[in-house]
Amino acid sequence: MSKVFVNIGLSLDGYMAPEGMTMGKPEYKNWGAKWGAMMGWLVKQKHFRENLKFGPGGDTGPVNDLVKRTMERIGANIMGKRMFDQGEVAWPEEAPFHTPVYVLTHTKREPWVRPGGTTFYFVNDGPERALELARKSAGGRDVRISGGADVIQQYLNLNLVDELEIALAPVLFCGGRRLFENVREPGPKFGIDKVLAGPDATHLRYVRQ
Amino acid sequence: MSKVFVNIGLSLDGYMAPEGMTMGKPEYKNWGAKWGAMMGWLVKQKHFRENLKFGPGGDTGPVNDLVKRTMERIGANIMGKRMFDQGEVAWPEEAPFHTPVYVLTHTKREPWVRPGGTTFYFVNDGPERALELARKSAGGRDVRISGGADVIQQYLNLNLVDELEIALAPVLFCGGRRLFENVREPGPKFGIDKVLAGPDATHLRYVRQ
């Protein structure tokens, strides 16, 4: 069966998003610079640059291989409404998913088909139903819980996350949206699977035990 | 000049201590088991076992070497009153520091000399004064900010931490004392220095930039 995984960038102080990120322009509370400092390692990778049509060049080392393997394994994405709302105005016309994307929301809306293979489906029946749909459409590939933090927390609380992949960057946000918040006791159990020490982030991979 | 460093165990969700740790016996909110799961890697190491007279045996690999180097570099420790109060009743007669220890407190108290080279000094004049005294007594070796979280946060906010060493264990505490809380903008700047991937914890070393 396809795996359910999380793959995110995290600040050293545990934030997925700096304060102000959902509130306005990149200058607001300096969130753009903070986000850039956390995700700088990704923007350098050849595979990521190709996927977002950032132009030629980019790193081709083990971090790039990791990014490529991660992208290729995804058969469907699940995300929250806030992440979708931000992306709807920020993603390019060809949204960078190239899979079905299930958006957890209370809003009813028809599927939104984008060029390049991304279709957004709006699911009103909760995270378990979204996962059921995502699995069906993933065609044997894996399901990524894309974010935001609150959606990842819902799946952690349902103990449905098989693999947790964190790119831990040495930046302090000093505020924002924490990845680990509202996770209820006893919490899921993870073990260390792999560590890849990149120059700008440490790539930590945990699997459910 | 001697370096100021932090070397701590951290849960994957960012806690230095599980909820309830300062409140009672290890059964309380299961904090003893949680703490044990986070620090299990350390208790296995030969050098740590020798230092605490836990008996013979123990791992002798790269993690043990790391523990040994860390212990040997410490010329003085600084800790908060809460950590001291807990330790005062829990440490063995020969407290496991073997250096001067500066305790940040409002309480006035004469130095407390323990067998084995540990003397606790009670400093009433704040973290900068404690560091000044610690540096003087460290004899060229380094000063460790031992904890708790609030004391580490004070030194982070003063931008006095040269090196941040974190043993990140794949356990979720779901509550407790967070390492990164109350750190004020813009926060200190760290870069990745070294990563040692142990089987039970990932040893992350950051240096101030």
Interface residues (C-beta under 8 A of the other chain):
Chain A: L12 D13 G14 L168 P170 V171 L172 F173 C174 G175 R178 L179 F180 V183 R184 E185 P186 G187 P188 K189 F190 G191 I192 K194 V195 A197 P199 D200 A201 T202 L204 Y206
Chain B: L12 D13 G14 L168 P170 V171 L172 F173 C174 G175 R178 L179 F180 V183 R184 E185 P186 G187 P188 F190 G191 I192 V195 A197 P199 D200 A201 T202 L204 Y206
